Amino acid sequence: MSKMTKLEMKSIIRSLLTSSNFVLRIDDLERDFKELVGYELSYNKFKSKSTEEYLRTIPDVCQIQGTGPSALKNNTDARV
């Protein structure tokens, strides 16, 4: 497992959301993250039980609509 910091994780997630021309589903974000960095998004490192739960702790990066593997909306006004 990586020693990625929360700031690094947020930066990668923001980049993935920004580079997409579409609203991403959580499962698409997980796939893209793994393709980019080579391992799964380690939400449990940040005391979350799921990717969705972790993403809800970083509203400055993204906003979640719905539940489960549902859509993400990129918050383009946010900064790290």
C-alpha positions as CSV (number, residue, x, y, z in Angstrom):
1,M,0.0,0.0,0.0
2,S,1.1,3.5,-0.7
3,K,2.1,6.1,1.8
4,M,0.1,8.7,-0.1
5,T,-1.0,11.7,1.9
6,K,-4.5,13.1,2.0
7,L,-3.4,16.1,0.0
8,E,-1.8,13.8,-2.7
9,M,-5.0,11.7,-2.8
10,K,-7.2,14.8,-3.2
11,S,-4.9,16.1,-6.0
12,I,-5.2,12.9,-8.0
13,I,-8.9,12.7,-7.6
14,R,-9.3,16.3,-8.6
15,S,-7.2,15.7,-11.7
16,L,-9.3,12.6,-12.7
17,L,-12.5,14.5,-12.3
18,T,-11.2,17.6,-14.1
19,S,-9.9,15.5,-17.0
20,S,-13.2,13.8,-17.6
21,N,-15.7,15.5,-20.0
22,F,-18.5,13.6,-18.2
23,V,-19.9,13.2,-14.8
24,L,-18.0,10.2,-13.3
25,R,-19.6,7.4,-11.4
26,I,-17.8,6.2,-8.3
27,D,-16.9,2.9,-9.9
28,D,-15.4,4.7,-12.9
29,L,-13.4,6.9,-10.6
30,E,-12.1,3.9,-8.8
31,R,-11.1,2.2,-12.1
32,D,-9.4,5.4,-13.4
33,F,-7.5,5.8,-10.1
34,K,-6.2,2.3,-10.3
35,E,-5.1,2.7,-13.9
36,L,-3.3,5.9,-13.1
37,V,-1.4,5.0,-9.9
38,G,-1.3,1.2,-10.1
39,Y,-3.3,0.3,-7.0
40,E,-6.8,0.8,-5.6
41,L,-7.9,4.0,-3.9
42,S,-7.1,3.4,-0.2
43,Y,-10.1,5.0,1.4
44,N,-9.6,2.9,4.6
45,K,-6.3,4.6,5.2
46,F,-8.3,7.8,5.9
47,K,-10.7,6.1,8.3
48,S,-13.5,5.6,5.7
49,K,-15.5,2.4,5.1
50,S,-16.0,3.0,1.3
51,T,-14.8,5.2,-1.5
52,E,-18.2,7.0,-1.4
53,E,-17.7,7.7,2.3
54,Y,-14.2,9.0,1.7
55,L,-15.3,11.3,-1.1
56,R,-18.0,12.8,1.1
57,T,-15.2,13.9,3.5
58,I,-13.6,16.0,0.7
59,P,-16.4,18.3,-0.5
60,D,-13.7,20.8,-1.6
61,V,-12.8,18.3,-4.4
62,C,-16.2,16.8,-5.4
63,Q,-19.8,16.6,-4.6
64,I,-21.7,13.3,-4.5
65,Q,-25.1,12.9,-5.9
66,G,-27.1,9.8,-4.9
67,T,-25.6,6.7,-3.2
68,G,-23.7,3.6,-4.1
69,P,-21.7,3.6,-7.3
70,S,-23.6,6.7,-8.4
71,A,-22.5,9.9,-10.1
72,L,-19.9,12.3,-8.9
73,K,-20.0,16.0,-9.8
74,N,-16.7,17.8,-10.0
75,N,-16.5,21.0,-7.9
76,T,-14.5,23.1,-10.3
77,D,-14.3,26.1,-7.9
78,A,-12.4,24.2,-5.3
79,R,-8.7,24.4,-4.6
80,V,-6.5,22.0,-2.7
